[in-house]
Amino acid sequence: MGRKDDTVTCNVKEFRFKKGWSQQELAKAVDVKRQAIYDIESGRYLPNTAIALRLARVFGCRVEDLFVEQGSTEVEPVHVIDGGGGKQSTRLSLGRVRERLIGLPLQGPESIPFGLRSADGLLNPDKKSAFILSPSFRLEKTIILMGCDPAFEILGKYITRVAPETRVHCRFASSHRALNALADGVTHVAGTHLHNTGEVESNVVLAKKNLSGVNGSVLGFSLLEEGLMVARGNPLGIRNVVDLAQPMVRFVNREPGAALRVLLDDHLQLGGIESGAINGYRNEVNSHRDGAYRVACNVADAALGLRAISEAYDLGFVPIAHARCDLVIPKDILDHPTVKVLLDVLQSAPLRKEIDSIPGYEGGATGKLIAEL
């Protein structure tokens, strides 16, 4: 194997998907270990000449089709539509209008989709059955992902790009709710981002507790910057959670069981602050967006949330901690066809690169095996 080379784009995964092969099947065909295919597809290493030639032979293509050096085909002129609001995002939605490449900045409200979603079914009057609107093959290739990382929607888009017949329904839920749903068998994948204390992996501990002996995998997804969303310019000069106890600060909290609520309580305890001293401690919202909206509308002065959401609402941000968001997948669910695509997508260099580009995010843990349950 050669060293990682960020100037070369690897297309092995796309060719493998067209054949309908697993990583293990491809590894057998070219006489290497599955880990080698994993490393090649994730962009961690380039294969030597012999393996590159074997790959090209089994796919019936040229080596140049599998490994493309980034050049003029990877970069081209783009006309970026002014998104307003000052600083322009580097993340773009792209489309061609006639011969011109148009870039729509993913910033502010445009980075958080809003609109009505089409339904797969309509609940019947008996409340126990549904009139199905989607074909059965679509439902068989659909997975549900519960958690509260907004970047899950990006993961879902990458999955459908690779395998257009698949779908990912992302449903917002706190870490505890997501893992409880996994234990109850009403979601395929759960996201959790509790904060570690010492050497203990809190996500793993909670997953083991909630799943009660169910085998599975805990995989890294993202590193998040968490803190307090405040008005632009931070007019009240809030520096940490201790400042929330000032009488003039109107605070809005997250619901019990939310990872950010646990983070707040831990810091209040360290600072010797009673929850009753905070104006609004019992005033709760159920999502990052709801908290940001309260601050943006001047109904609250501070709310718990992510830097990415804060920037989307043009708010200020007071960092408190970083947390790793993990994906928890039961062992029997690992064989689901869409989950198999998810596992491959987690190893893709483009996904990690986009996660790195989101304010307050890092992709260094994306796709890493954190623990086996």
C-alpha positions as CSV (number, residue, x, y, z in Angstrom):
1,M,0.0,0.0,0.0
2,G,1.0,3.6,-0.6
3,R,0.5,6.5,1.6
4,K,-2.7,8.5,1.6
5,D,-2.8,11.1,-1.3
6,D,-5.5,13.7,-1.1
7,T,-4.9,14.7,-4.7
8,V,-6.3,11.4,-6.0
9,T,-10.0,10.5,-6.0
10,C,-10.8,6.8,-5.5
11,N,-13.8,5.5,-7.4
12,V,-13.5,1.8,-6.3
13,K,-16.6,2.0,-4.1
14,E,-18.8,3.2,-7.0
15,F,-17.6,0.4,-9.3
16,R,-18.1,-2.2,-6.5
17,F,-21.7,-1.0,-5.9
18,K,-22.4,-1.3,-9.6
19,K,-21.4,-5.0,-9.4
20,G,-23.4,-5.4,-6.2
21,W,-20.4,-6.8,-4.3
22,S,-19.5,-6.5,-0.7
23,Q,-16.1,-5.4,0.4
24,Q,-15.4,-9.0,1.4
25,E,-16.4,-10.3,-2.1
26,L,-14.1,-7.7,-3.8
27,A,-11.3,-8.5,-1.5
28,K,-11.5,-12.2,-2.4
29,A,-11.6,-11.4,-6.1
30,V,-8.4,-9.4,-6.0
31,D,-6.7,-11.6,-3.3
32,V,-6.4,-9.1,-0.5
33,K,-7.8,-8.7,2.9
34,R,-11.2,-6.9,3.4
35,Q,-9.3,-4.3,5.5
36,A,-7.3,-3.4,2.4
37,I,-10.5,-2.6,0.4
38,Y,-11.8,-0.6,3.4
39,D,-8.6,1.5,3.5
40,I,-8.5,2.0,-0.3
41,E,-12.2,3.1,-0.5
42,S,-11.9,5.4,2.4
43,G,-9.0,7.2,0.8
44,R,-6.6,6.2,3.6
45,Y,-4.2,4.5,1.3
46,L,-3.4,4.1,-2.4
47,P,-2.9,0.5,-3.7
48,N,0.4,-0.5,-5.2
49,T,0.6,-1.1,-9.0
50,A,-0.2,-4.9,-8.8
51,I,-3.4,-4.4,-6.8
52,A,-4.5,-1.5,-8.9
53,L,-4.2,-3.6,-12.0
54,R,-6.1,-6.5,-10.4
55,L,-8.9,-4.1,-9.4
56,A,-9.1,-2.7,-13.0
57,R,-9.2,-6.3,-14.4
58,V,-12.1,-7.5,-12.2
59,F,-14.1,-4.4,-13.0
60,G,-13.2,-4.4,-16.7
61,C,-12.0,-0.8,-16.7
62,R,-8.8,1.2,-16.7
63,V,-6.8,2.0,-13.6
64,E,-7.3,5.7,-14.5
65,D,-11.1,5.1,-14.1
66,L,-10.6,3.9,-10.6
67,F,-8.0,6.4,-9.4
68,V,-8.4,9.9,-10.8
69,E,-5.9,12.6,-10.1
70,Q,-7.7,15.8,-9.2
71,G,-7.2,18.4,-11.8
72,S,-9.3,20.5,-14.2
73,T,-12.1,18.0,-14.0
74,E,-12.4,18.5,-10.2
75,V,-12.4,22.3,-10.2
76,E,-14.3,24.6,-12.5
77,P,-15.6,28.2,-12.4
78,V,-18.8,28.7,-10.4
79,H,-21.2,31.6,-10.2
80,V,-22.2,31.9,-6.5
81,I,-25.5,33.5,-5.7
82,D,-25.2,36.1,-3.0
83,G,-26.8,34.6,0.1
84,G,-26.6,37.8,2.1
85,G,-25.9,37.9,5.9
86,G,-22.2,38.7,5.7
87,K,-19.8,35.8,5.8
88,Q,-20.3,33.4,3.0
89,S,-20.4,29.6,3.5
90,T,-18.0,27.4,1.6
91,R,-20.7,24.7,1.3
92,L,-22.7,25.0,-1.9
93,S,-25.7,23.4,-3.5
94,L,-24.7,23.2,-7.2
95,G,-26.7,23.1,-10.4
96,R,-26.2,23.9,-14.1
97,V,-28.2,26.6,-15.8
98,R,-27.5,26.1,-19.5
99,E,-23.7,26.0,-19.5
100,R,-23.0,27.8,-16.3
101,L,-22.4,26.2,-12.9
102,I,-24.5,27.9,-10.2
103,G,-23.6,27.8,-6.5
104,L,-26.3,28.3,-3.8
105,P,-24.6,29.0,-0.4
106,L,-25.7,26.7,2.4
107,Q,-25.8,29.3,5.1
108,G,-28.4,30.8,7.4
109,P,-31.9,29.4,7.1
110,E,-31.0,27.8,3.7
111,S,-28.7,25.4,5.6
112,I,-31.7,24.0,7.6
113,P,-34.4,22.6,5.3
114,F,-37.9,23.7,5.9
115,G,-41.0,22.4,4.0
116,L,-43.6,19.7,3.9
117,R,-42.4,16.1,3.3
118,S,-44.3,13.7,1.2
119,A,-45.9,10.8,3.1
120,D,-45.3,7.1,2.6
121,G,-48.8,6.3,4.0
122,L,-52.0,7.7,5.5
123,L,-53.2,6.6,8.9
124,N,-56.7,5.0,8.7
125,P,-59.5,5.9,11.1
126,D,-58.9,2.8,13.2
127,K,-55.5,4.3,14.1
128,K,-54.0,0.8,13.8
129,S,-53.5,0.5,10.0
130,A,-52.3,2.7,7.2
131,F,-53.0,3.2,3.5
132,I,-49.6,2.7,1.9
133,L,-48.6,5.2,-0.7
134,S,-45.0,4.1,-1.4
135,P,-44.1,0.8,-3.2
136,S,-43.0,-2.0,-0.9
137,F,-39.5,-2.1,-2.4
138,R,-39.0,1.5,-1.3
139,L,-40.0,0.7,2.3
140,E,-37.6,-2.3,2.4
141,K,-34.7,0.0,1.4
142,T,-35.7,2.6,4.0
143,I,-34.1,3.0,7.4
144,I,-34.9,5.2,10.4
145,L,-32.2,7.1,12.2
146,M,-33.0,8.8,15.5
147,G,-30.7,11.3,17.2
148,C,-30.1,15.1,17.5
149,D,-27.1,15.7,15.2
150,P,-28.3,18.0,12.4
151,A,-25.6,16.5,10.1
152,F,-27.5,13.2,10.0
153,E,-29.4,14.7,7.1
154,I,-26.1,15.1,5.2
155,L,-25.3,11.4,5.9
156,G,-28.7,10.5,4.5
157,K,-28.0,12.4,1.3
158,Y,-24.7,10.7,0.8
159,I,-26.4,7.3,1.2
160,T,-29.0,8.1,-1.5
161,R,-26.3,9.4,-3.8
162,V,-24.5,6.1,-3.7
163,A,-27.7,4.0,-3.8
164,P,-30.6,6.0,-5.2
165,E,-33.1,3.3,-4.3
166,T,-32.4,3.8,-0.5
167,R,-33.8,6.3,1.9
168,V,-33.0,7.5,5.4
169,H,-35.7,9.0,7.6
170,C,-34.0,11.2,10.2
171,R,-36.1,11.9,13.3
172,F,-34.9,14.3,16.0
173,A,-34.6,12.7,19.4
174,S,-32.4,13.2,22.5
175,S,-29.6,10.6,23.1
176,H,-31.7,8.8,25.7
177,R,-34.9,8.8,23.6
178,A,-33.0,7.5,20.5
179,L,-31.4,4.6,22.5
180,N,-34.8,3.8,24.1
181,A,-36.3,3.7,20.6
182,L,-33.5,1.4,19.5
183,A,-34.2,-0.9,22.4
184,D,-37.9,-0.9,21.6
185,G,-37.2,-1.8,18.0
186,V,-38.7,1.3,16.4
187,T,-35.6,2.6,14.8
188,H,-32.7,1.0,12.9
189,V,-29.9,3.3,14.1
190,A,-29.6,5.6,17.2
191,G,-27.3,8.6,17.6
192,T,-25.9,9.6,21.0
193,H,-23.5,12.3,22.0
194,L,-23.1,12.2,25.8
195,H,-20.0,13.7,27.3
196,N,-17.2,11.5,28.6
197,T,-16.1,11.8,32.2
198,G,-12.5,10.7,32.7
199,E,-11.7,7.5,30.7
200,V,-15.3,6.3,30.6
201,E,-17.0,6.3,27.1
202,S,-20.4,7.6,28.1
203,N,-22.0,6.8,24.8
204,V,-20.9,3.1,25.1
205,V,-22.0,2.9,28.7
206,L,-25.5,4.2,28.0
207,A,-25.9,2.0,24.9
208,K,-25.0,-1.1,26.9
209,K,-27.4,-0.1,29.6
210,N,-30.3,0.7,27.3
211,L,-29.9,-2.3,25.0
212,S,-29.6,-4.8,27.9
213,G,-27.2,-7.2,26.3
214,V,-28.2,-6.8,22.7
215,N,-25.1,-7.1,20.5
216,G,-24.1,-4.3,18.2
217,S,-21.6,-1.7,17.1
218,V,-20.9,1.8,18.2
219,L,-19.4,3.9,15.3
220,G,-18.1,7.4,15.4
221,F,-19.9,10.0,13.3
222,S,-18.9,13.5,14.2
223,L,-17.2,15.8,16.8
224,L,-19.5,18.6,17.8
225,E,-18.8,22.0,19.5
226,E,-21.5,22.6,22.0
227,G,-22.3,25.7,24.1
228,L,-24.7,28.6,24.6
229,M,-26.4,30.3,21.7
230,V,-26.7,34.1,22.5
231,A,-27.7,37.2,20.7
232,R,-25.2,38.4,18.0
233,G,-22.4,40.3,19.7
234,N,-23.2,38.7,23.1
235,P,-24.6,42.0,24.6
236,L,-24.9,40.5,28.1
237,G,-21.3,39.4,28.1
238,I,-22.1,35.7,28.9
239,R,-18.8,33.8,29.2
240,N,-19.9,30.5,30.8
241,V,-22.8,28.7,32.4
242,V,-22.1,30.4,35.7
243,D,-23.1,33.7,34.1
244,L,-26.6,32.3,33.5
245,A,-27.4,32.9,37.2
246,Q,-27.3,36.7,36.6
247,P,-30.9,38.1,37.2
248,M,-31.1,39.8,33.8
249,V,-30.4,36.6,31.8
250,R,-33.4,34.8,30.4
251,F,-32.4,31.2,29.7
252,V,-34.2,28.4,27.9
253,N,-33.2,24.8,28.8
254,R,-33.4,21.5,27.0
255,E,-35.6,18.7,28.1
256,P,-34.5,16.1,30.7
257,G,-32.5,13.3,29.0
258,A,-30.9,15.6,26.4
259,A,-27.1,15.4,26.4
260,L,-26.9,19.2,26.5
261,R,-29.0,19.3,29.7
262,V,-26.6,16.8,31.3
263,L,-23.7,19.0,30.2
264,L,-25.3,22.1,31.7
265,D,-26.0,20.3,35.0
266,D,-22.5,19.0,35.3
267,H,-21.0,22.5,34.8
268,L,-23.5,24.1,37.2
269,Q,-22.5,21.5,39.8
270,L,-18.8,22.3,39.2
271,G,-19.5,26.0,39.6
272,G,-21.5,25.6,42.7
273,I,-24.7,27.0,41.1
274,E,-28.2,25.8,42.1
275,S,-30.5,25.3,39.2
276,G,-33.1,27.5,40.9
277,A,-30.8,30.4,40.6
278,I,-31.2,30.4,36.8
279,N,-34.1,32.4,35.3
280,G,-35.7,29.9,32.9
281,Y,-34.1,26.6,34.0
282,R,-37.6,25.0,33.9
283,N,-38.4,26.7,30.6
284,E,-37.7,23.9,28.1
285,V,-37.5,23.3,24.4
286,N,-37.0,20.0,22.6
287,S,-34.4,20.9,19.9
288,H,-31.4,23.1,19.0
289,R,-33.6,24.9,16.5
290,D,-36.3,25.8,19.0
291,G,-33.8,27.3,21.4
292,A,-32.1,29.3,18.6
293,Y,-35.5,30.6,17.5
294,R,-36.3,31.8,21.0
295,V,-33.0,33.8,21.1
296,A,-33.4,35.1,17.5
297,C,-36.9,36.4,18.5
298,N,-35.5,38.0,21.7
299,V,-37.7,35.7,23.8
300,A,-34.6,34.4,25.5
301,D,-31.0,35.6,26.0
302,A,-29.3,32.2,26.0
303,A,-30.1,28.6,24.9
304,L,-28.2,25.4,24.7
305,G,-27.1,24.3,21.2
306,L,-24.5,23.8,18.6
307,R,-22.2,26.3,16.9
308,A,-23.5,25.2,13.5
309,I,-27.1,26.0,14.5
310,S,-26.1,29.3,16.1
311,E,-24.4,30.5,12.9
312,A,-27.4,29.4,10.8
313,Y,-29.6,31.8,12.9
314,D,-26.9,34.5,12.8
315,L,-26.4,34.3,16.6
316,G,-23.4,34.6,18.9
317,F,-21.9,31.5,20.5
318,V,-20.2,30.7,23.8
319,P,-18.4,27.4,23.6
320,I,-18.6,25.0,26.5
321,A,-17.4,21.6,25.3
322,H,-16.8,19.2,22.5
323,A,-18.6,15.9,22.3
324,R,-18.4,12.9,19.9
325,C,-21.7,11.8,18.3
326,D,-21.8,8.1,17.8
327,L,-24.1,5.8,15.8
328,V,-25.4,2.7,17.6
329,I,-26.5,-0.2,15.4
330,P,-27.7,-3.6,16.7
331,K,-25.9,-6.6,15.2
332,D,-28.9,-8.0,13.4
333,I,-29.6,-4.6,11.7
334,L,-26.0,-4.6,10.2
335,D,-27.3,-6.9,7.5
336,H,-30.0,-4.4,6.3
337,P,-29.1,-3.4,2.7
338,T,-29.3,0.3,3.4
339,V,-27.3,0.0,6.7
340,K,-24.6,-1.8,4.6
341,V,-24.5,1.3,2.4
342,L,-24.4,3.5,5.5
343,L,-21.3,1.6,6.8
344,D,-19.5,2.1,3.5
345,V,-20.5,5.8,3.2
346,L,-19.0,6.4,6.7
347,Q,-15.6,5.5,5.3
348,S,-15.8,8.0,2.4
349,A,-13.3,10.9,2.2
350,P,-15.9,13.3,0.7
351,L,-18.3,12.8,3.7
352,R,-15.4,13.5,6.2
353,K,-14.4,16.5,4.2
354,E,-17.9,18.0,4.2
355,I,-18.3,17.4,8.0
356,D,-15.0,19.2,8.5
357,S,-16.4,22.2,6.6
358,I,-19.4,22.7,8.9
359,P,-18.9,25.3,11.6
360,G,-18.1,23.7,14.9
361,Y,-17.7,20.2,13.4
362,E,-14.8,17.8,12.9
363,G,-14.8,14.5,10.9
364,G,-11.7,12.9,12.5
365,A,-13.9,10.2,14.2
366,T,-16.2,9.5,11.3
367,G,-16.5,5.8,10.6
368,K,-14.2,4.7,13.4
369,L,-15.3,1.6,15.4
370,I,-15.6,2.9,19.0
371,A,-16.8,-0.3,20.6
372,E,-18.6,-3.6,20.1
373,L,-21.6,-4.2,22.4
